[in-house]
């Protein structure tokens, strides 16, 4: 799925303050309705050094890319864990989006 990247700190702060939070075992998602899908990943220093943080970001982007969702601004925040995988992230994303009614195709 094609999406834009959320880059502006002002927009990310707006999503954090006004958005709806969804929590799963591996991550939290904050979303706010928008005209087109846009996404950002927030990974702080508590997740490890830059190599680990960048790997988590790549895994989350790949998991998000495989899911067709309704237009909104999404903020993905992983939870601290020993291991991270695309399968775990995509499973939790699909479950959270289905619960919130954000999936374009509910059978996915």
C-alpha positions in Angstrom: 0.0 0.0 0.0 1.2 3.5 -0.8 1.5 6.0 2.0 3.1 9.3 2.8 5.6 9.7 5.6 4.8 11.9 8.6 7.9 14.1 9.1 6.8 17.3 10.8 7.1 17.3 14.6 4.0 19.5 14.7 1.9 17.0 12.9 3.2 14.1 14.9 2.4 15.9 18.2 -1.1 16.6 16.9 -1.6 12.9 16.2 -0.3 12.0 19.7 -2.6 14.5 21.4 -5.8 14.2 19.4 -5.5 10.7 18.1 -7.0 7.4 19.2 -4.7 4.8 20.8 -4.8 1.1 20.1 -2.5 -1.3 22.0 -1.3 -4.8 21.2 1.4 -7.1 22.5 4.2 -5.8 20.3 3.2 -2.2 19.6 0.9 0.7 20.1 -0.8 2.6 17.2 -2.1 6.1 17.4 -4.3 7.3 14.5 -6.2 10.4 13.4 -8.4 10.6 10.4 -6.9 12.3 7.4 -7.3 12.8 3.6 -4.7 10.2 2.7 -2.7 7.5 4.5 0.4 8.8 6.2 2.6 7.0 8.7 5.5 7.6 11.1 7.4 5.3 13.4 8.6 6.5 16.8 11.6 4.5 18.2 13.5 6.1 21.1 16.9 5.3 22.6 15.5 2.9 25.1 15.3 0.3 22.2 19.0 0.1 21.8 21.7 1.6 19.6 21.0 3.0 16.2 21.4 -0.3 14.4 18.6 -1.9 16.5 16.3 1.2 16.2 16.7 1.3 12.4 16.0 -2.4 12.1 12.7 -2.0 14.2 11.7 0.9 11.9 12.3 -1.2 8.8 10.3 -4.1 10.2 7.4 -1.8 11.1 7.3 -0.1 7.7 7.3 -3.5 6.0 4.5 -4.8 8.2 2.5 -1.6 7.6 3.1 -1.7 3.8 1.4 -5.1 3.5 -1.9 -3.9 5.0 -4.6 -1.9 3.1 -5.9 0.6 5.6 -8.3 3.6 5.4 -6.8 7.1 5.0 -5.5 8.4 8.3 -2.4 9.6 10.0 -0.8 6.6 11.8 1.9 6.7 14.4 3.5 3.3 15.2 5.2 2.9 18.6 6.8 -0.5 19.3 7.1 -2.0 22.7 10.4 -3.1 24.2 11.1 -6.8 23.5 13.9 -9.3 23.1 13.1 -10.1 19.5 11.2 -8.2 16.8 9.7 -9.7 13.6 7.6 -8.6 10.6 5.2 -11.5 11.3 4.5 -10.4 14.8 4.1 -6.7 13.8 1.8 -7.5 10.9 -0.3 -9.9 12.9 -0.9 -7.2 15.6 -1.4 -4.4 13.1 -4.1 -6.5 11.3 -5.8 -7.3 14.5 -5.8 -3.7 15.8 -6.9 -2.3 12.5 -9.7 -4.8 12.2 -10.8 -4.0 15.7 -10.9 -0.3 14.9 -12.6 -0.8 11.5 -9.7 0.7 9.6 -9.1 -2.1 7.1 -10.0 -1.5 3.5 -10.7 -5.2 3.0 -12.0 -6.8 6.3 -11.2 -10.3 5.0 -7.4 -9.6 4.9 
